[in-house]
Amino acid sequence: MLLYTSFSTSNFVFMFFFLSAGAVVIHGLLTHLFNDYADFLSGTDEHSPAILSGGSRVIQKGILKPEVVWRLGRLLAILLLMAAVLLAIIGHGKISLLILVGVWAAASYSLSPLRLSYRPFLGEWLSLFPSMFLLGLAGPWLIMDVIPMWAVQNALINALVCMAWVMVHHIPDLEADQKAKPIKVTTVVWFAKKFGVNFAYFPALFYLMLAGLVPIWLAFTRLTAAFLLIVLISFAIYLVTHLDIKNHHQVSKSEKGLLLIAMLIGLVLGIF
């Protein structure tokens, strides 16, 4: 938008830091406070190899007690909900909606009675996808007051690629999640139990293949972006299909590679 529109640079700088701060507060803090607490109660984090997955480890290392983590998460959620109500009252309904979706994602993903991360497919589609998709739309929507088609395309690809990344993130915790009480039946665990452990990479592959269909849509108006996306997504598919499922360090290394690819995809979508 900075390259191709006439909006002031200060608008973009403010929106960049505003949305980044929102992502850190809702995802970095709230989501992980709830997730750390829920996964401590079920016991999955206790058995995790804890390379990149397995929570922040603040409970396991004795930095914070479980009840403190829960109270902090609950307090932050209440403050965010109050902010959403206030913003809606004073006429900032779009920002209010973004906050509400973020709080929904954090709470529904980890907390009872929904605890969607413990249910195959539901965690990513009902919690992760709405929040990541709307965050991708947020910048253009708030600045331009409309949602252009290119923003929908960008947000959709970003959300699908990030969902694939999360599926790889769950692979090292495959055994730990099955030892949890209740069992944390992520989509990865479901595929491994249904088809065998060697199929644990398949959810990530599926979401990357879905993302790989979107460039067909882009090709009608953004041919360069479509071509580069196919190249990057193909490389991501190569990484996923060559995972050594039982080698946690190799999986975590590939996970970092997927994160780098996601960043490059963001740059490609922005520039082209």
C-alpha positions in Angstrom: 0.0 0.0 0.0 2.9 2.3 0.7 4.2 1.7 -2.8 1.0 1.9 -4.7 -1.4 4.3 -2.9 -1.3 7.9 -2.0 -2.2 7.6 1.7 0.2 9.4 4.0 3.3 7.5 5.3 2.3 8.3 8.9 -0.9 6.4 8.4 1.0 3.3 7.4 3.6 3.6 10.2 0.9 4.0 12.8 -1.2 1.1 11.4 1.9 -1.1 11.2 2.8 -0.6 14.9 -0.9 -0.7 16.0 -1.6 -4.0 14.3 1.8 -5.4 15.4 1.0 -4.4 19.0 -2.4 -6.0 18.8 -0.9 -9.2 17.4 1.6 -9.4 20.2 -0.9 -8.7 23.0 -3.6 -11.1 21.7 -1.5 -13.8 20.2 1.8 -13.4 22.0 0.3 -12.9 25.4 -3.3 -13.9 25.7 -3.3 -16.9 23.5 -0.2 -18.3 25.1 -1.3 -17.6 28.7 -4.5 -19.6 28.0 -2.6 -22.3 26.1 0.1 -22.6 28.7 -2.5 -23.0 31.4 -4.6 -25.5 29.5 -1.7 -27.6 28.4 -0.2 -27.6 31.9 -3.5 -29.0 33.3 -3.7 -31.7 30.6 0.0 -32.6 31.0 1.0 -32.4 27.3 3.6 -29.7 27.9 5.2 -31.9 30.6 6.0 -34.5 28.0 6.8 -32.2 25.1 10.4 -32.2 23.7 10.1 -28.4 24.1 12.3 -27.3 21.2 9.9 -24.8 19.6 6.7 -26.3 20.8 5.5 -27.2 24.3 4.5 -23.7 25.5 6.6 -20.9 26.9 7.9 -23.1 29.8 7.2 -20.4 32.4 5.2 -22.9 34.5 7.7 -25.8 34.0 10.6 -23.6 35.0 8.9 -22.2 38.0 8.9 -18.6 36.7 5.1 -18.3 37.2 2.7 -20.5 39.1 -0.2 -22.0 37.1 -2.8 -20.0 38.9 -0.9 -16.8 38.2 -0.8 -17.6 34.5 -4.6 -18.2 34.6 -5.3 -15.0 36.5 -3.1 -12.9 34.1 -4.9 -14.4 31.1 -8.3 -13.8 32.5 -7.4 -10.2 33.5 -6.0 -9.5 30.0 -9.1 -11.0 28.3 -11.4 -8.8 30.5 -9.4 -5.7 29.7 -9.5 -6.5 25.9 -13.3 -7.1 26.0 -13.8 -3.8 27.9 -11.7 -2.0 25.3 -13.8 -3.7 22.5 -17.0 -2.5 24.1 -15.7 1.1 24.6 -14.4 1.2 21.0 -17.7 0.1 19.6 -19.5 2.7 21.7 -17.3 5.6 20.4 -17.7 4.4 16.7 -14.6 2.2 16.1 -16.6 -0.9 15.3 -14.0 -2.4 13.0 -11.3 -2.3 15.6 -13.8 -3.7 18.2 -14.6 -6.6 15.9 -10.9 -7.4 15.4 -10.3 -7.5 19.1 -13.4 -9.7 19.7 -12.3 -12.2 17.1 -8.8 -12.3 18.6 -10.1 -12.9 22.1 -12.5 -15.6 20.7 -9.6 -17.3 19.0 -7.4 -17.3 22.1 -10.2 -18.5 24.5 -11.9 -21.0 22.2 -8.5 -22.6 21.1 -7.5 -23.6 24.6 -10.2 -23.2 27.3 -13.0 -25.5 28.3 -15.7 -26.2 27.4 -14.7 -25.6 23.7 -11.0 -26.3 23.9 -10.9 -26.5 20.1 -7.1 -27.2 19.8 -8.0 -30.6 21.4 -10.3 -31.4 18.5 -9.2 -32.2 15.0 -9.8 -29.6 12.3 -11.9 -27.4 14.6 -8.9 -25.6 16.2 -7.5 -24.3 13.0 -10.8 -23.6 11.2 -12.8 -22.0 14.0 -10.1 -20.4 16.0 -6.9 -19.9 14.0 -8.2 -19.2 10.5 -10.7 -16.4 11.4 -8.1 -14.5 13.5 -5.3 -14.8 11.0 -7.5 -14.0 8.0 -9.0 -10.9 9.6 -5.5 -9.7 10.7 -4.5 -10.0 7.1 -7.4 -7.9 6.1 -7.1 -5.4 8.9 -4.6 -2.9 7.4 -6.3 -2.3 4.1 -9.7 -2.4 5.7 -8.9 0.2 8.4 -6.9 2.5 6.1 -9.0 2.4 3.0 -12.4 1.8 4.7 -13.1 -0.9 2.1 -11.7 -4.4 1.5 -10.1 -4.6 -2.0 -9.9 -8.0 -3.7 -6.1 -8.1 -3.5 -6.4 -7.8 0.3 -8.7 -10.9 0.4 -6.3 -12.8 -1.8 -3.3 -11.9 0.4 -5.1 -12.6 3.7 -6.3 -16.0 2.4 -2.9 -17.2 1.3 -1.2 -15.9 4.5 -3.8 -17.7 6.7 -3.5 -21.0 4.9 0.3 -20.9 4.9 0.3 -20.1 8.6 -2.1 -22.9 9.3 0.3 -25.3 7.5 3.1 -24.0 9.7 1.0 -24.7 12.8 0.5 -28.2 11.7 4.2 -28.8 11.5 4.5 -27.1 14.9 2.3 -29.9 16.3 4.4 -32.8 15.0 7.1 -32.8 17.7 4.3 -32.9 20.3 2.7 -36.0 18.7 3.5 -38.4 21.5 3.1 -35.7 24.3 -0.4 -34.8 23.0 -1.5 -38.5 23.2 -0.3 -38.7 26.8 -2.4 -35.7 27.8 -5.5 -36.1 29.9 -7.8 -35.4 28.0 -5.9 -36.5 24.9 -5.0 -33.5 22.8 -6.4 -34.7 19.5 -4.9 -32.2 17.1 -5.4 -32.7 13.4 -1.8 -34.1 13.4 -2.6 -36.6 16.1 -5.9 -37.6 14.3 -4.1 -38.3 11.1 -1.3 -40.3 12.8 -3.8 -42.4 14.7 -6.0 -42.9 11.6 -3.4 -43.6 8.9 -0.1 -44.1 10.8 2.6 -41.8 12.2 4.2 -41.4 8.7 1.1 -39.4 7.7 1.6 -36.8 10.5 2.8 -34.3 7.9 -0.3 -34.6 5.8 -2.4 -31.8 7.4 0.5 -29.4 6.7 0.7 -30.7 3.1 -3.1 -30.3 2.7 -3.1 -26.7 3.8 -0.2 -25.9 1.6 -1.9 -27.5 -1.4 -5.0 -25.3 -0.7 -2.7 -22.2 -0.6 -1.2 -23.4 -3.9 -4.6 -23.2 -5.6 -5.0 -19.4 -4.8 -2.3 -18.3 -7.3 -4.6 -19.6 -10.1 -6.9 -16.8 -8.9 -4.1 -14.3 -8.7 -2.8 -15.1 -12.2 -5.6 -13.2 -13.9 -4.4 -9.9 -12.4 -1.1 -10.5 -10.7 0.9 -12.9 -12.8 4.3 -12.2 -11.3 2.9 -12.7 -7.8 1.2 -16.0 -8.8 4.5 -17.3 -10.3 6.6 -16.5 -7.3 4.0 -17.9 -4.9 4.0 -21.2 -6.8 7.8 -21.4 -6.5 7.7 -20.6 -2.7 4.8 -22.9 -1.9 6.4 -25.7 -3.9 9.5 -25.3 -1.8 7.4 -25.4 1.3 5.7 -28.6 0.1 9.2 -30.0 -0.5 10.2 -29.3 3.1 7.0 -30.8 4.5 7.2 -34.0 2.4 10.8 -34.5 3.5 10.2 -34.3 7.2 11.7 -37.0 9.4 8.6 -37.2 11.7 10.6 -38.8 14.6 13.5 -36.4 14.5 12.2 -33.4 16.5 15.2 -31.3 15.8 14.9 -31.8 12.0 11.2 -31.0 12.2 11.9 -27.9 14.2 14.5 -26.8 11.7 12.0 -27.2 8.9 9.5 -25.3 10.9 11.9 -22.3 10.9 12.2 -22.7 7.2 8.5 -22.6 6.7 8.3 -19.4 8.9 10.9 -17.8 6.6 8.9 -18.9 3.5 5.8 -17.3 5.1 7.7 -14.0 5.5 8.9 -14.2 1.9 5.3 -14.8 0.7 4.2 -11.7 2.6 6.8 -9.6 0.8 5.9 -11.1 -2.6 2.2 -10.4 -2.0 3.0 -6.9 -0.9 5.3 -5.9 -3.7 3.6 -7.6 -6.6 
